[in-house]
Amino acid sequence: MTGAGGYGPVDLLLWGVLPYAVLVLVVGGLVWRYRYDRFGWTTRSSELYESRLLRIGSPLFHFGLLVVIVGHVVGLLVPDTWTRALGVSDTLYHVSALSMGIVAGVCTLTGIVLLVWRRRTTGPVFSATTRNDKLMYLVLVLAIVTGLGMTVYFAGVELAGGHTGDYRETVSPWFRSIWILQPDITAMAAAEAPYKLHALVGLALFALLPFTRLVHAFSAPIGYLFRPYVVYRTRDPHPAAAGQSQRAARRGW
């Protein structure tokens, strides 16, 4: 059933209520995790158990994920009128997004497959994997697969001379409207099914984020820039000879 606004109760629940529920869960979960599980705020490094696959899979995954995040930020937050005003045509924009999206998607998918395979086949690493992490890996892989599959599918349709909906006219306005507390449910209701599926998987991933090892995405090693040197031996107890310069000792641990 469709209301006067062009959307039904299901659309209202999915695109008008669910995003705010997830946002509250993310913020509340991060506060709770930091307050009551501060020492668990980590990826629980397992490099000592296996490093060969980790050295390959981790850089691939993080590089691809970084490009994916940048692409999503540009695609969702930058209106199409801005890119056109900068002289970027729709064709150039879509070709650039397609090429970078496929490369980033393949890197991210390859990296996560290697990391999951390593985690499953290395006994100590698998033993340290929680149920939340297993669910997170499943949703994360699903998000990557749906995003990459959607990109390849729509690219094939365009190359075959067909026409697909532009997410910058549906998903992007809806995403931006969430942050001004005026969700454009009609825009998202008009989006094609693959976009809706990818958005729902993304919301599920964000909901899991505070309760899994992905929480380390909100950490930054800023303290490393200001901490003192680690002293491994005592300094020379005898002062420098006369005429020799003596450098002031820096505070250690």
N, C-alpha and C positions, 0 to 999 in steps of 0.2 A: 504494500500500500504506500502510495506517495502522497506527501502532504503538499500544502500550498507552496512551500519553499522549493519544491522539486526534489525532495528526498523523503525517505520513510523513517520509521522509528529505528530500524537497524542502522541506517546511515548516521542517525543522530547519536546512537550509542557508540559506534565505532569511531566516528570522526569528530564528534563534539564532546564526548564524555571520556572515552578511553585515553586520549592523549594527556589530559590533565591528571587522570588517575595514575598513569605511568610516571608523569613528571613528579607528582607527590611521592610516589614510591621510590623514585631515584634519589630525590633530595633527602627524604626521611631515611632511606636505607644507607646512604653515605654517612649521614650524621650518626646513625646508630652504629654502623661498622667502625667509624673512627673513635667513637666513645667507648664501645664495649669490646672491640676486637682489633685494637690498634696494632698489636703485634702480628695479627693475621692479614694486615694490609700489605700483601706481598704476592709475587708470582710463585713463591716457593721454588726457587731456582733448583734445577735438577741437572745442571751441567756436569757435576761430578760423576753421575751415573752413566751418561752417554752424551757425547759432544759432536760426533761426526754429522748426524742428521740435524742436530740443533744448529750447527754452524751454517747449514744450507737452508733449512726451513725457516728459521727465525728471521734472517734478513729479508728473504723473499716475502714472507707474510707481512712484516712491518713496512717494507717499502710499498708493497701493493696497497696495504691498508691506508697508508698516508696519502697516496694518490687518490684513493677512493674517497677519503674524507674531504680532501680539497675539492674534488669534483662534485660531491654532494653539497658542499657549502656554496660553491659558485652556482650550481644548478638550482638550488632551492632558495637561496637568499638574494641572488642578483636577478632583478626583473629583466625580461627580454627587451624591454624598452631601453634599458641602460646599455646592454651589449650592442644593440642597433645604433644607439647614439655614439658609441665608440667606434663605429665603422665595421663591426663584426656582423657579417650577414648570417642569416639563419642556416644557410648551407654550410658555411665555414664553421659555425658553432657546433652543428650536429656532427660534422666529419671529425672535428677535433675531439668532441666528447666521446664519439664512437671509438676512435683509435686509442685514446688514452684509457677509456673504460675497459676495452678488451684486454689491453696489456696489463693494466692494474688488476683486473679480475682474474686473469690467468696466473699472475704472480701470487696473488692472495690465495687463490684456490690451491695452487701447487704447494705453497708454504704450509697451509693449514693441513693438507693431506699428509705431508711429511711429518708434521708435528704430532698429529693424531696417531699416525702409524708408529712413530717413536714412542709415544706415551703408552700405546697398547702393547707393544712388543718388548718394552724394557720393564722388567719386573718391579724394581723399586720405584720407578716413575709412575707406573700404573697403580701401585699400592697407595701412592700419595694423592691420587685423583679422587676428589669427592664426588658425591652424587650431583651436587649443584654444578660442578665443573663439567661432568658428562652431559648434563642437559644443556649447558651453555655451548659446548662444542657442537652439539646437534643443531641448535638454533643458529649458531654462527655459520656453520656450513650451509644450512638452508638459506640464510640471508645472502651468502656469497653466490650460491648456485642460482637463486631466483634473480639476483641482480645481473649476473653475467648472462644467464639464459635470456633474460628480457632484452638485454642490449643486443645480443646476437640475433634474436628473433626479429626485433623491430628493424635492425639493419638489413636483414634479408628481405623483409617486406618492402623497404624503401628501395633497395637495389632492384627488386623485381618490378618496380613501377607502381607499387601500391602506396597507400597512405595510412599513417598511424597517427594517433592523437599525440599532441605535444604536451608533455608533462609540465612544461612551463606555463601552460594555460589552465592546468587543473591542480596537480599536486603542489607545485610551488606556491600559488596563491593561498592554498589551504594551509601549508606549513607556515608561511609568514603570518597568516591571520591568527594562528594559535598564540603567538607571542604578544599580540595586542588584545587578547581575551575576546576576540570576535571571530570564532572559527567559521571559515567559509565552507560549510558542509556541502552546499550545492556544488561547488567546484570539485570537491573530492568525490562526490557521488557520481559525477559525470566522467571520472577517470576510467580508463580501461582496467579490466580485471587483473592483469599482471602487475600493474602499478599498485593496486589495492593490496594484493597478496604480499608484495615486497614491503609495503608500508607496515602491514600487520606484523610481519616477521621482524622488521626493524623495531617496532614497539615492544615486541616480546623480548628481543635481545636487550634493549635498554632496561626493561623491568628486571632482568636477571643480573644486570651489571653490578649492582652494589653487593651482591651475595656470592660472587665468584672471583676467580683470580683476575678477571678483567678490571677489577677495582684499581689496579695499579696504573691504569690510564690516567687517573686523577692525581698521580704522584709526580713530583718533579724533584730531582736531587739538587735543590738549590743550596742546601747546607754544605754540600761538598765544595762549593766555591769559596766558603769562608772558614772551614774548619782548619785548625793548625796542622802542622806537619806531625807525622807519627815518629816518635823518637825510638830508634832501635838500639842505640848505644848511648852511653853517657858522654857528655861533652868533656873536653880537656879541662881538668880542674885547675891547671896552671895558667896564669895570665900570659898574654903575649909578651915577648921580649921588648925591651925599650927600642923605640924607633920603628917597630912593626905595627901595622894597623890592626885593630881588633874590631871585628864586626859584631854588632849587637846580637845577642842570642834571641831567637824567636821562640815564643812560648810553644811548648809541645803539649801532648796529652797529659 
